[in-house]
Amino acid sequence: MRWDKNRYAPVMTTRSPLAPAAFPTLPAIAGVTLRVARARYKEWDRCDLTYVELAPGTTVAGVFTRNICCSSEVELGREQVKGGAGRALIVNAGNSNAFTGYRGREAVEQIMEQVADHLDCAREQVFVSSTGVIGVPLPKDKARAGVEAALTAQPCSWEAAAETIGTTDTFAKGSAASAIVGGTTVQVAGIVKGSGMIAPDMATMLGYIFTDAAVTPALLQEMLSQATEGSFNCITVDSDTSTSDTVLLFATGQAGNVPLTSWDDAGADALYAAIRAVALDLAQLVVRDGEGASKFIEIDVTGAVSDDSAKRVALAIANSPLVKTAIAGEDANWGRVVMAVGKAGEPADRDRLAIRFGDHWVAKDGLPVEGYDEAPVAAHLKEPEIRVGADLGLGEGRARVWTCDLTHGYISINADYRS
């Protein structure tokens, strides 16, 4: 890892050991054109502004952070999705433009107006996201120049767009799926950025999913909200919910299918399954790129009084620094899992609790299992992908979440993030 000249964020030179071998092949989505440019928000040698032009008639849905100290981009986006239409997306990297008062809002409105003038559309159809350091107003001059360059740039690949929206990410993240809707094949593709300040509370970091299907805004919003619950809302890296978290879903309608208006329409379930698959893949890629991560961890909680209760217990385990550091050290310290279950504030019974690592139960009914052999558990903890299970023995509630371990690398990245 090296540091950029402004030292506002690390420029990652080491790819996460949990990263996939290569960026996937994503299909072209009719009605979606990607471009990138250099706004030079920081003194770095890379593109840092992404422009996505969307065909007229594109519908949009969105989920946003519940962090009360959110950015102007989030405040405006929440209102814009109510209109259900999108013609463009601008993503700024290197500056989150959060906690910047009226100057930050003016910068966003300037971008919206600039792009709207270019496309001859309503400014409310231009969505803006920003990611990076908090507390520094987005410079209007650089934003204007960057947008101007992007508007006339040559179209780029999905991978270039995914790289451009990143900050501390060590690899570009993308995913795709397809579905049959009323006899028509439709495509779904998405990109996401995220590595730190990751915790579920609507969606996580910045994610953008596109489909060429024709879907009404109301149904599209239902699909995204439901997909988010089982994907972006089930991951955590460090328990911190960003001020800028946004996930947007755009449907261009260019595939030619009869527009979907309800869940009862032919192909609605298939499209939802494709959207959810992409969302889940993107969410897990964020965890695989967790700052300093060396282990990808899947946590299953069963036997809870409800699914919601199970999820809260699972997240208590996933967010525990003691659990995460034990796994980083490949230490089968199941007592820390017991601790996390007990502190979750959810119904639990010590004498019914069971804990496992991988397929190996280490404790049942509040006691270590008879004849417990730590060797196979220790072998599992040496693997890059770890599975932890907790059965509460109280009911039918269950949940699955994903996290990563906590290493010295996380401290190194964040101790000097801007100083």
C-alpha positions, 0 to 999 in steps of 0.5 A: 500500500502507498499513499497519495500526495494529499494523504486523504486515502490509501491507494491500494496496490495489494489486491485482497486475498479474497478477491475473485480471479478477475472482473466478470464479463457483464452484458451490455444493458440496452439504454445504459451508456457508461463514461468516466473522466478525471475531475481531479478531486485529489492529486491522484493519477486516475479517473474519479468521476463516473457518468451513466447516461440512461435512455428516456423512459428509464424507471428508478428505485433507491435505498439510502443510508439511515445515518442522520448525518447523511450527505446532500446527495442522499437527501436529494436522492430520497426525494428524486426516487419518488418521481420514479424516473432517471436519465443520468447518474454521476458518481464522484470518488475521493470526496463524500461531500458529507457534512458540508452544509449549503456549499455541498448541496450547491455543488450537487445541484450544480451537477444536476443542472449541468447534466440536465441541460445537456440531456434536456431533461428535468434535473430531478432525473439526474442522480448524484453520489459521492464517496470519500473523505467527510467534511470537505465541500465538493469543489464546484470548479473541479466538478463542473470540469469533470462533468464536462469531460465526462459528457463528451468522453468515449463510452467505457467498460463496466470494469472501468466504471467499477474502478472509477467509483472505488476509493480504498477498494482493492479490486473492481466489483461487478455482477450480472444475471439474466431472466425470462420475462414474458418470453423475453430475455432481460439482462441485469448488471451491477457494480458496487464500491465498498471496503470500509465503513460498512454496516447494514442499515438499508444498503451499504456503500454505493451500488448501482444495478441496471436492467433492460427490463420494463418495470413500473417504479412502484414494483421496481422499488419493492423488488429493490427493497426486498433484495436489499434485505437479504443482501446489502442489509446482511453484510458488515465489515466494521459496524459503521454505517456510512453517511453516503450509502446508496443503492440505485436500481435503474430499468431502461425498458429497452428489452421490449417486454410487456411492462411489469406492474405487479408480482402476478405478472409473468416473469416478475419473480424471475426478474426479482431473482436475478436482481437479488442474485446480483445484489447478493453477489455485489454485497459479498464482494464488498465483504471480500474487499473489507479493509485488511481482510484475510477471512470471509466469514459466513454466520448462520443463526438458527433456533431463534424466536423469530427471523428478525431476532436471529438476524440481530444475534447474527450481526452481534456475532459479526460485529464483535471485534473479539470474534473477528480478531480470534478468527484472524488469528485462527483461534477456535475461541468459541467462548467469544461467540457465546459472549456475542450471543449473550450481549445481543439483547435478544432472547437466548438460553445459555443452557440451550445454546450450541456453537459450531465452526464449519461442520464441527459442533464445539458446544451444545446445551451450554457445555463443550461437546463431549470428546471435543477435538479441536484439530478439525476446527483449527484446520477449518479456521486456516481456510480463507472462508470460515463458517460459524453457526449458533443454534439458540434452541428456542424457535424457528427463526433463522438468519445468515450474514456475512463479515470479514476478520479484523486485522492490523491492516484495517488499523493501518488503513484507517489510522491515516485515512486523511491525516 
